[in-house]
């Protein structure tokens, strides 16, 4: 089976070319990892998510480096989202 050249594959995704596409997803905070309060959005029912700015990107993302500014305290969902996984590749396709 041929893979179109504009379709990302797990073998060509690395820290040096990560486009931080996952940082546009809504991230629920489901465990205490120490996310700083200024990055937490709360809904009317007390549900917590990572705050996103008007441009849709996570508030904790450094726009110049596309790296997480709270990496050591990032939410559990972010820790489980693997670079180069099927979910990662699905998100990258949306930005090609």
Biopython code that builds the backbone (N, CA, C, O; Angstrom):
import numpy as np
from Bio.PDB.StructureBuilder import StructureBuilder

atoms = [
    (1, "UNK", "N", (0.837, -1.171, 0.000)),
    (1, "UNK", "CA", (0.000, 0.000, 0.000)),
    (1, "UNK", "C", (0.889, 1.243, 0.000)),
    (1, "UNK", "O", (1.847, 1.324, 0.769)),
    (2, "UNK", "N", (0.581, 2.182, -0.836)),
    (2, "UNK", "CA", (1.335, 3.432, -0.904)),
    (2, "UNK", "C", (0.717, 4.451, 0.048)),
    (2, "UNK", "O", (-0.504, 4.579, 0.136)),
    (3, "UNK", "N", (1.573, 5.164, 0.748)),
    (3, "UNK", "CA", (1.127, 6.227, 1.641)),
    (3, "UNK", "C", (1.397, 7.545, 0.938)),
    (3, "UNK", "O", (2.525, 7.786, 0.509)),
    (4, "UNK", "N", (0.378, 8.417, 0.806)),
    (4, "UNK", "CA", (0.610, 9.708, 0.165)),
    (4, "UNK", "C", (1.733, 10.468, 0.856)),
    (4, "UNK", "O", (1.903, 10.357, 2.070)),
    (5, "UNK", "N", (2.495, 11.232, 0.097)),
    (5, "UNK", "CA", (3.651, 11.927, 0.649)),
    (5, "UNK", "C", (3.278, 12.995, 1.669)),
    (5, "UNK", "O", (4.114, 13.378, 2.487)),
    (6, "UNK", "N", (2.044, 13.484, 1.638)),
    (6, "UNK", "CA", (1.676, 14.512, 2.603)),
    (6, "UNK", "C", (1.055, 13.929, 3.865)),
    (6, "UNK", "O", (0.597, 14.681, 4.726)),
    (7, "UNK", "N", (1.029, 12.606, 3.992)),
    (7, "UNK", "CA", (0.501, 11.962, 5.184)),
    (7, "UNK", "C", (1.656, 11.668, 6.138)),
    (7, "UNK", "O", (2.605, 10.976, 5.769)),
    (8, "UNK", "N", (1.582, 12.187, 7.356)),
    (8, "UNK", "CA", (2.681, 11.941, 8.293)),
    (8, "UNK", "C", (2.713, 10.481, 8.729)),
    (8, "UNK", "O", (1.682, 9.811, 8.771)),
    (9, "UNK", "N", (3.894, 10.006, 9.049)),
    (9, "UNK", "CA", (4.039, 8.666, 9.613)),
    (9, "UNK", "C", (4.799, 8.791, 10.916)),
    (9, "UNK", "O", (5.499, 9.777, 11.146)),
    (10, "UNK", "N", (4.658, 7.789, 11.766)),
    (10, "UNK", "CA", (5.292, 7.863, 13.080)),
    (10, "UNK", "C", (6.813, 7.939, 12.974)),
    (10, "UNK", "O", (7.470, 8.451, 13.880)),
    (11, "UNK", "N", (7.371, 7.441, 11.886)),
    (11, "UNK", "CA", (8.823, 7.439, 11.747)),
    (11, "UNK", "C", (9.393, 8.828, 11.453)),
    (11, "UNK", "O", (10.593, 9.045, 11.622)),
    (12, "UNK", "N", (8.551, 9.774, 11.014)),
    (12, "UNK", "CA", (9.090, 11.103, 10.722)),
    (12, "UNK", "C", (8.594, 12.179, 11.685)),
    (12, "UNK", "O", (8.666, 13.369, 11.377)),
    (13, "UNK", "N", (8.091, 11.769, 12.847)),
    (13, "UNK", "CA", (7.681, 12.718, 13.875)),
    (13, "UNK", "C", (8.718, 12.673, 14.995)),
    (13, "UNK", "O", (8.999, 11.614, 15.555)),
    (14, "UNK", "N", (9.273, 13.827, 15.310)),
    (14, "UNK", "CA", (10.277, 13.894, 16.370)),
    (14, "UNK", "C", (10.123, 15.209, 17.132)),
    (14, "UNK", "O", (9.358, 16.082, 16.722)),
    (15, "UNK", "N", (10.833, 15.345, 18.214)),
    (15, "UNK", "CA", (10.795, 16.590, 18.993)),
    (15, "UNK", "C", (11.201, 17.791, 18.142)),
    (15, "UNK", "O", (10.702, 18.897, 18.351)),
    (16, "UNK", "N", (12.094, 17.581, 17.194)),
    (16, "UNK", "CA", (12.580, 18.702, 16.389)),
    (16, "UNK", "C", (11.580, 19.177, 15.350)),
    (16, "UNK", "O", (11.699, 20.300, 14.860)),
    (17, "UNK", "N", (10.588, 18.348, 14.995)),
    (17, "UNK", "CA", (9.619, 18.795, 13.997)),
    (17, "UNK", "C", (8.168, 18.684, 14.494)),
    (17, "UNK", "O", (7.228, 18.745, 13.702)),
    (18, "UNK", "N", (8.003, 18.524, 15.786)),
    (18, "UNK", "CA", (6.666, 18.455, 16.363)),
    (18, "UNK", "C", (5.955, 19.776, 16.098)),
    (18, "UNK", "O", (6.522, 20.851, 16.293)),
    (19, "UNK", "N", (4.727, 19.682, 15.660)),
    (19, "UNK", "CA", (3.957, 20.896, 15.378)),
    (19, "UNK", "C", (2.988, 21.226, 16.496)),
    (19, "UNK", "O", (2.154, 22.121, 16.353)),
    (20, "UNK", "N", (3.089, 20.508, 17.615)),
    (20, "UNK", "CA", (2.254, 20.737, 18.802)),
    (20, "UNK", "C", (0.770, 20.749, 18.471)),
    (20, "UNK", "O", (-0.003, 21.474, 19.097)),
    (21, "UNK", "N", (0.370, 19.953, 17.494)),
    (21, "UNK", "CA", (-1.038, 19.900, 17.097)),
    (21, "UNK", "C", (-1.924, 19.460, 18.249)),
    (21, "UNK", "O", (-3.070, 19.898, 18.350)),
    (22, "UNK", "N", (-1.411, 18.604, 19.115)),
    (22, "UNK", "CA", (-2.201, 18.135, 20.258)),
    (22, "UNK", "C", (-2.504, 19.274, 21.223)),
    (22, "UNK", "O", (-3.421, 19.163, 22.036)),
    (23, "UNK", "N", (-1.758, 20.353, 21.148)),
    (23, "UNK", "CA", (-1.963, 21.485, 22.047)),
    (23, "UNK", "C", (-3.165, 22.335, 21.647)),
    (23, "UNK", "O", (-3.421, 23.379, 22.247)),
    (24, "UNK", "N", (-3.894, 21.888, 20.637)),
    (24, "UNK", "CA", (-5.149, 22.536, 20.253)),
    (24, "UNK", "C", (-6.355, 21.737, 20.742)),
    (24, "UNK", "O", (-7.494, 22.186, 20.618)),
    (25, "UNK", "N", (-6.101, 20.552, 21.300)),
    (25, "UNK", "CA", (-7.178, 19.709, 21.792)),
    (25, "UNK", "C", (-7.645, 20.171, 23.164)),
    (25, "UNK", "O", (-6.874, 20.760, 23.922)),
    (26, "UNK", "N", (-8.898, 19.906, 23.480)),
    (26, "UNK", "CA", (-9.377, 20.203, 24.826)),
    (26, "UNK", "C", (-8.828, 19.149, 25.767)),
    (26, "UNK", "O", (-8.960, 17.951, 25.517)),
    (27, "UNK", "N", (-8.220, 19.593, 26.838)),
    (27, "UNK", "CA", (-7.577, 18.682, 27.788)),
    (27, "UNK", "C", (-8.258, 18.810, 29.142)),
    (27, "UNK", "O", (-8.179, 19.847, 29.799)),
    (28, "UNK", "N", (-8.923, 17.746, 29.542)),
    (28, "UNK", "CA", (-9.535, 17.706, 30.865)),
    (28, "UNK", "C", (-8.456, 17.406, 31.900)),
    (28, "UNK", "O", (-7.540, 16.624, 31.649)),
    (29, "UNK", "N", (-8.574, 18.024, 33.043)),
    (29, "UNK", "CA", (-7.656, 17.755, 34.147)),
    (29, "UNK", "C", (-8.365, 16.752, 35.049)),
    (29, "UNK", "O", (-9.331, 17.086, 35.736)),
    (30, "UNK", "N", (-7.866, 15.516, 35.035)),
    (30, "UNK", "CA", (-8.548, 14.441, 35.764)),
    (30, "UNK", "C", (-7.747, 13.927, 36.958)),
    (30, "UNK", "O", (-8.214, 13.058, 37.696)),
    (31, "UNK", "N", (-6.560, 14.457, 37.144)),
    (31, "UNK", "CA", (-5.751, 14.084, 38.305)),
    (31, "UNK", "C", (-4.876, 15.270, 38.678)),
    (31, "UNK", "O", (-4.681, 16.186, 37.880)),
    (32, "UNK", "N", (-4.360, 15.247, 39.875)),
    (32, "UNK", "CA", (-3.537, 16.356, 40.347)),
    (32, "UNK", "C", (-2.080, 16.122, 39.950)),
    (32, "UNK", "O", (-1.389, 15.287, 40.535)),
    (33, "UNK", "N", (-1.629, 16.869, 38.952)),
    (33, "UNK", "CA", (-0.226, 16.787, 38.553)),
    (33, "UNK", "C", (0.506, 18.084, 38.867)),
    (33, "UNK", "O", (1.690, 18.229, 38.562)),
    (34, "UNK", "N", (-0.205, 19.022, 39.479)),
    (34, "UNK", "CA", (0.413, 20.290, 39.847)),
    (34, "UNK", "C", (0.289, 21.366, 38.791)),
    (34, "UNK", "O", (1.088, 22.302, 38.772)),
    (35, "UNK", "N", (-0.705, 21.256, 37.901)),
    (35, "UNK", "CA", (-0.917, 22.300, 36.890)),
    (35, "UNK", "C", (-1.143, 23.620, 37.622)),
    (35, "UNK", "O", (-2.022, 23.700, 38.481)),
    (36, "UNK", "N", (-0.366, 24.658, 37.300)),
    (36, "UNK", "CA", (-0.547, 25.955, 37.955)),
    (36, "UNK", "C", (-1.959, 26.512, 37.709)),
    (36, "UNK", "O", (-2.509, 26.378, 36.616)),
    (37, "UNK", "N", (-2.520, 27.124, 38.723)),
    (37, "UNK", "CA", (-3.891, 27.657, 38.673)),
    (37, "UNK", "C", (-4.143, 28.558, 37.461)),
    (37, "UNK", "O", (-5.232, 28.536, 36.888)),
    (38, "UNK", "N", (-3.142, 29.347, 37.071)),
    (38, "UNK", "CA", (-3.363, 30.297, 35.974)),
    (38, "UNK", "C", (-3.596, 29.623, 34.621)),
    (38, "UNK", "O", (-3.966, 30.290, 33.654)),
    (39, "UNK", "N", (-3.385, 28.319, 34.546)),
    (39, "UNK", "CA", (-3.609, 27.587, 33.305)),
    (39, "UNK", "C", (-4.866, 26.715, 33.350)),
    (39, "UNK", "O", (-5.128, 25.954, 32.419)),
    (40, "UNK", "N", (-5.640, 26.826, 34.428)),
    (40, "UNK", "CA", (-6.829, 25.992, 34.588)),
    (40, "UNK", "C", (-8.092, 26.809, 34.329)),
    (40, "UNK", "O", (-8.276, 27.895, 34.879)),
    (41, "UNK", "N", (-8.958, 26.257, 33.473)),
    (41, "UNK", "CA", (-10.282, 26.840, 33.238)),
    (41, "UNK", "C", (-11.301, 25.945, 33.935)),
    (41, "UNK", "O", (-11.212, 24.719, 33.861)),
    (42, "UNK", "N", (-12.258, 26.553, 34.605)),
    (42, "UNK", "CA", (-13.304, 25.797, 35.300)),
    (42, "UNK", "C", (-14.655, 26.150, 34.705)),
    (42, "UNK", "O", (-14.961, 27.318, 34.466)),
    (43, "UNK", "N", (-15.463, 25.112, 34.467)),
    (43, "UNK", "CA", (-16.809, 25.380, 33.956)),
    (43, "UNK", "C", (-17.778, 25.574, 35.121)),
    (43, "UNK", "O", (-17.382, 25.494, 36.283)),
    (44, "UNK", "N", (-19.031, 25.827, 34.810)),
    (44, "UNK", "CA", (-20.027, 26.124, 35.842)),
    (44, "UNK", "C", (-20.293, 24.963, 36.780)),
    (44, "UNK", "O", (-20.879, 25.147, 37.847)),
    (45, "UNK", "N", (-19.864, 23.756, 36.389)),
    (45, "UNK", "CA", (-20.074, 22.568, 37.221)),
    (45, "UNK", "C", (-18.822, 22.156, 37.987)),
    (45, "UNK", "O", (-18.831, 21.156, 38.705)),
    (46, "UNK", "N", (-17.742, 22.928, 37.834)),
    (46, "UNK", "CA", (-16.497, 22.625, 38.536)),
    (46, "UNK", "C", (-15.531, 21.770, 37.735)),
    (46, "UNK", "O", (-14.450, 21.436, 38.221)),
    (47, "UNK", "N", (-15.908, 21.410, 36.503)),
    (47, "UNK", "CA", (-14.998, 20.645, 35.641)),
    (47, "UNK", "C", (-13.787, 21.484, 35.278)),
    (47, "UNK", "O", (-13.907, 22.683, 35.024)),
    (48, "UNK", "N", (-12.634, 20.863, 35.252)),
    (48, "UNK", "CA", (-11.395, 21.590, 34.969)),
    (48, "UNK", "C", (-10.785, 21.138, 33.652)),
    (48, "UNK", "O", (-10.705, 19.944, 33.361)),
    (49, "UNK", "N", (-10.358, 22.110, 32.868)),
    (49, "UNK", "CA", (-9.646, 21.853, 31.614)),
    (49, "UNK", "C", (-8.455, 22.793, 31.546)),
    (49, "UNK", "O", (-8.374, 23.774, 32.285)),
    (50, "UNK", "N", (-7.541, 22.481, 30.655)),
    (50, "UNK", "CA", (-6.448, 23.412, 30.403)),
    (50, "UNK", "C", (-7.027, 24.621, 29.692)),
    (50, "UNK", "O", (-7.818, 24.483, 28.759)),
    (51, "UNK", "N", (-6.635, 25.795, 30.129)),
    (51, "UNK", "CA", (-7.099, 27.024, 29.512)),
    (51, "UNK", "C", (-6.532, 27.140, 28.093)),
    (51, "UNK", "O", (-5.367, 26.832, 27.843)),
    (52, "UNK", "N", (-7.369, 27.582, 27.195)),
    (52, "UNK", "CA", (-6.918, 27.845, 25.832)),
    (52, "UNK", "C", (-7.125, 29.324, 25.538)),
    (52, "UNK", "O", (-8.098, 29.931, 25.986)),
    (53, "UNK", "N", (-6.207, 29.885, 24.788)),
    (53, "UNK", "CA", (-6.289, 31.299, 24.463)),
    (53, "UNK", "C", (-7.176, 31.495, 23.232)),
    (53, "UNK", "O", (-7.623, 30.519, 22.630)),
    (54, "UNK", "N", (-7.426, 32.724, 22.865)),
    (54, "UNK", "CA", (-8.320, 33.033, 21.750)),
    (54, "UNK", "C", (-7.902, 32.388, 20.438)),
    (54, "UNK", "O", (-8.744, 32.158, 19.570)),
    (55, "UNK", "N", (-6.619, 32.091, 20.279)),
    (55, "UNK", "CA", (-6.150, 31.465, 19.044)),
    (55, "UNK", "C", (-6.382, 29.955, 19.029)),
    (55, "UNK", "O", (-6.082, 29.294, 18.034)),
    (56, "UNK", "N", (-6.919, 29.397, 20.136)),
    (56, "UNK", "CA", (-7.219, 27.976, 20.205)),
    (56, "UNK", "C", (-6.114, 27.117, 20.802)),
    (56, "UNK", "O", (-6.343, 25.945, 21.103)),
    (57, "UNK", "N", (-4.928, 27.673, 20.979)),
    (57, "UNK", "CA", (-3.807, 26.918, 21.525)),
    (57, "UNK", "C", (-3.852, 26.919, 23.039)),
    (57, "UNK", "O", (-4.383, 27.843, 23.655)),
    (58, "UNK", "N", (-3.294, 25.880, 23.633)),
    (58, "UNK", "CA", (-3.179, 25.768, 25.081)),
    (58, "UNK", "C", (-2.406, 26.973, 25.618)),
    (58, "UNK", "O", (-1.409, 27.401, 25.035)),
    (59, "UNK", "N", (-2.887, 27.511, 26.741)),
    (59, "UNK", "CA", (-2.246, 28.679, 27.345)),
    (59, "UNK", "C", (-0.833, 28.380, 27.842)),
    (59, "UNK", "O", (-0.033, 29.300, 28.010)),
    (60, "UNK", "N", (-0.517, 27.106, 28.078)),
    (60, "UNK", "CA", (0.819, 26.740, 28.580)),
    (60, "UNK", "C", (1.829, 26.496, 27.461)),
    (60, "UNK", "O", (2.986, 26.182, 27.740)),
    (61, "UNK", "N", (1.421, 26.634, 26.219)),
    (61, "UNK", "CA", (2.326, 26.403, 25.093)),
    (61, "UNK", "C", (3.137, 27.654, 24.790)),
    (61, "UNK", "O", (2.575, 28.736, 24.626)),
    (62, "UNK", "N", (4.454, 27.509, 24.717)),
    (62, "UNK", "CA", (5.326, 28.603, 24.291)),
    (62, "UNK", "C", (5.207, 28.689, 22.776)),
    (62, "UNK", "O", (5.608, 27.760, 22.076)),
    (63, "UNK", "N", (4.669, 29.777, 22.263)),
    (63, "UNK", "CA", (4.413, 29.903, 20.821)),
    (63, "UNK", "C", (5.686, 29.968, 19.983)),
    (63, "UNK", "O", (5.652, 29.649, 18.795)),
    (64, "UNK", "N", (6.798, 30.370, 20.571)),
    (64, "UNK", "CA", (8.052, 30.461, 19.820)),
    (64, "UNK", "C", (8.721, 29.103, 19.653)),
    (64, "UNK", "O", (9.254, 28.801, 18.585)),
    (65, "UNK", "N", (8.696, 28.284, 20.699)),
    (65, "UNK", "CA", (9.390, 26.995, 20.649)),
    (65, "UNK", "C", (8.443, 25.819, 20.433)),
    (65, "UNK", "O", (8.886, 24.706, 20.148)),
    (66, "UNK", "N", (7.128, 26.068, 20.569)),
    (66, "UNK", "CA", (6.102, 25.021, 20.529)),
    (66, "UNK", "C", (6.366, 23.941, 21.581)),
    (66, "UNK", "O", (6.103, 22.759, 21.362)),
    (67, "UNK", "N", (6.893, 24.381, 22.730)),
    (67, "UNK", "CA", (7.142, 23.471, 23.835)),
    (67, "UNK", "C", (6.269, 23.881, 25.020)),
    (67, "UNK", "O", (5.907, 25.047, 25.178)),
    (68, "UNK", "N", (5.946, 22.897, 25.838)),
    (68, "UNK", "CA", (5.115, 23.122, 27.011)),
    (68, "UNK", "C", (5.917, 23.841, 28.090)),
    (68, "UNK", "O", (7.023, 23.428, 28.439)),
    (69, "UNK", "N", (5.345, 24.916, 28.608)),
    (69, "UNK", "CA", (6.037, 25.677, 29.650)),
    (69, "UNK", "C", (5.844, 25.056, 31.030)),
    (69, "UNK", "O", (6.510, 25.456, 31.985)),
    (70, "UNK", "N", (4.940, 24.080, 31.144)),
    (70, "UNK", "CA", (4.713, 23.410, 32.432)),
    (70, "UNK", "C", (4.906, 21.904, 32.280)),
    (70, "UNK", "O", (4.210, 21.113, 32.916)),
    (71, "UNK", "N", (5.845, 21.521, 31.442)),
    (71, "UNK", "CA", (6.032, 20.109, 31.082)),
    (71, "UNK", "C", (6.062, 19.182, 32.290)),
    (71, "UNK", "O", (5.412, 18.137, 32.269)),
    (72, "UNK", "N", (6.782, 19.526, 33.323)),
    (72, "UNK", "CA", (6.885, 18.670, 34.511)),
    (72, "UNK", "C", (5.561, 18.576, 35.272)),
    (72, "UNK", "O", (5.360, 17.642, 36.048)),
    (73, "UNK", "N", (4.661, 19.534, 35.056)),
    (73, "UNK", "CA", (3.375, 19.560, 35.753)),
    (73, "UNK", "C", (2.196, 19.434, 34.790)),
    (73, "UNK", "O", (1.065, 19.768, 35.145)),
    (74, "UNK", "N", (2.455, 18.956, 33.578)),
    (74, "UNK", "CA", (1.386, 18.857, 32.577)),
    (74, "UNK", "C", (0.337, 17.837, 33.012)),
    (74, "UNK", "O", (0.634, 16.934, 33.794)),
    (75, "UNK", "N", (-0.895, 17.982, 32.505)),
    (75, "UNK", "CA", (-1.977, 17.061, 32.871)),
    (75, "UNK", "C", (-1.683, 15.624, 32.447)),
    (75, "UNK", "O", (-0.873, 15.367, 31.557)),
    (76, "UNK", "N", (-2.362, 14.712, 33.106)),
    (76, "UNK", "CA", (-2.203, 13.287, 32.827)),
    (76, "UNK", "C", (-2.482, 12.972, 31.364)),
    (76, "UNK", "O", (-1.751, 12.187, 30.759)),
    (77, "UNK", "N", (-3.514, 13.560, 30.786)),
    (77, "UNK", "CA", (-3.860, 13.299, 29.383)),
    (77, "UNK", "C", (-2.692, 13.673, 28.467)),
    (77, "UNK", "O", (-2.408, 12.956, 27.508)),
    (78, "UNK", "N", (-2.030, 14.762, 28.746)),
    (78, "UNK", "CA", (-0.872, 15.167, 27.946)),
    (78, "UNK", "C", (0.269, 14.164, 28.095)),
    (78, "UNK", "O", (0.988, 13.887, 27.134)),
    (79, "UNK", "N", (0.431, 13.628, 29.284)),
    (79, "UNK", "CA", (1.485, 12.638, 29.533)),
    (79, "UNK", "C", (1.229, 11.358, 28.737)),
    (79, "UNK", "O", (2.171, 10.702, 28.291)),
    (80, "UNK", "N", (-0.040, 11.007, 28.560)),
    (80, "UNK", "CA", (-0.410, 9.775, 27.880)),
    (80, "UNK", "C", (-0.459, 9.910, 26.362)),
    (80, "UNK", "O", (-0.432, 8.902, 25.655)),
    (81, "UNK", "N", (-0.531, 11.137, 25.850)),
    (81, "UNK", "CA", (-0.612, 11.380, 24.408)),
    (81, "UNK", "C", (0.783, 11.202, 23.815)),
    (81, "UNK", "O", (1.654, 12.048, 24.017)),
    (82, "UNK", "N", (0.998, 10.121, 23.093)),
    (82, "UNK", "CA", (2.336, 9.789, 22.606)),
    (82, "UNK", "C", (2.648, 10.418, 21.250)),
    (82, "UNK", "O", (1.845, 10.363, 20.319)),
    (83, "UNK", "N", (3.827, 11.011, 21.167)),
    (83, "UNK", "CA", (4.291, 11.562, 19.911)),
    (83, "UNK", "C", (4.430, 10.431, 18.888)),
    (83, "UNK", "O", (5.065, 9.412, 19.160)),
    (84, "UNK", "N", (3.835, 10.621, 17.723)),
    (84, "UNK", "CA", (3.915, 9.627, 16.661)),
    (84, "UNK", "C", (2.839, 8.552, 16.741)),
    (84, "UNK", "O", (2.780, 7.665, 15.889)),
    (85, "UNK", "N", (1.983, 8.628, 17.768)),
    (85, "UNK", "CA", (0.892, 7.655, 17.892)),
    (85, "UNK", "C", (-0.158, 7.929, 16.814)),
    (85, "UNK", "O", (-0.105, 8.951, 16.130)),
    (86, "UNK", "N", (-1.097, 7.021, 16.673)),
    (86, "UNK", "CA", (-2.170, 7.224, 15.691)),
    (86, "UNK", "C", (-2.927, 8.513, 15.968)),
    (86, "UNK", "O", (-3.281, 9.237, 15.037)),
    (87, "UNK", "N", (-3.179, 8.806, 17.244)),
    (87, "UNK", "CA", (-3.884, 10.032, 17.602)),
    (87, "UNK", "C", (-3.074, 11.265, 17.206)),
    (87, "UNK", "O", (-3.626, 12.243, 16.702)),
    (88, "UNK", "N", (-1.789, 11.212, 17.432)),
    (88, "UNK", "CA", (-0.891, 12.300, 17.047)),
    (88, "UNK", "C", (-0.935, 12.515, 15.537)),
    (88, "UNK", "O", (-1.085, 13.642, 15.064)),
    (89, "UNK", "N", (-0.804, 11.432, 14.792)),
    (89, "UNK", "CA", (-0.808, 11.527, 13.332)),
    (89, "UNK", "C", (-2.140, 12.053, 12.818)),
    (89, "UNK", "O", (-2.171, 12.830, 11.863)),
    (90, "UNK", "N", (-3.241, 11.640, 13.438)),
    (90, "UNK", "CA", (-4.565, 12.139, 13.048)),
    (90, "UNK", "C", (-4.653, 13.653, 13.217)),
    (90, "UNK", "O", (-5.207, 14.341, 12.360)),
    (91, "UNK", "N", (-4.114, 14.171, 14.309)),
    (91, "UNK", "CA", (-4.143, 15.617, 14.545)),
    (91, "UNK", "C", (-3.229, 16.354, 13.569)),
    (91, "UNK", "O", (-3.573, 17.437, 13.094)),
    (92, "UNK", "N", (-2.074, 15.778, 13.270)),
    (92, "UNK", "CA", (-1.128, 16.423, 12.347)),
    (92, "UNK", "C", (-1.721, 16.575, 10.949)),
    (92, "UNK", "O", (-1.468, 17.571, 10.272)),
    (93, "UNK", "N", (-2.503, 15.598, 10.517)),
    (93, "UNK", "CA", (-3.118, 15.640, 9.177)),
    (93, "UNK", "C", (-3.996, 16.879, 9.039)),
    (93, "UNK", "O", (-4.098, 17.441, 7.948)),
    (94, "UNK", "N", (-4.623, 17.308, 10.111)),
    (94, "UNK", "CA", (-5.513, 18.469, 10.073)),
    (94, "UNK", "C", (-4.762, 19.762, 9.780)),
    (94, "UNK", "O", (-5.379, 20.741, 9.358)),
    (95, "UNK", "N", (-3.445, 19.794, 9.992)),
    (95, "UNK", "CA", (-2.669, 21.014, 9.835)),
    (95, "UNK", "C", (-1.718, 20.993, 8.645)),
    (95, "UNK", "O", (-0.930, 21.920, 8.461)),
    (96, "UNK", "N", (-1.791, 19.941, 7.843)),
    (96, "UNK", "CA", (-0.899, 19.862, 6.665)),
    (96, "UNK", "C", (-1.422, 20.728, 5.549)),
    (96, "UNK", "O", (-0.813, 20.795, 4.481)),
]
sb = StructureBuilder()
sb.init_structure("model")
sb.init_model(0)
sb.init_chain("A")
sb.init_seg("    ")
for serial, (resi, resn, name, xyz) in enumerate(atoms, 1):
    if name == "N":
        sb.init_residue(resn, " ", resi, " ")
    sb.init_atom(name, np.array(xyz, "f"), 0.0, 1.0, " ", f" {name:<3s}", serial, name[0])
structure = sb.get_structure()
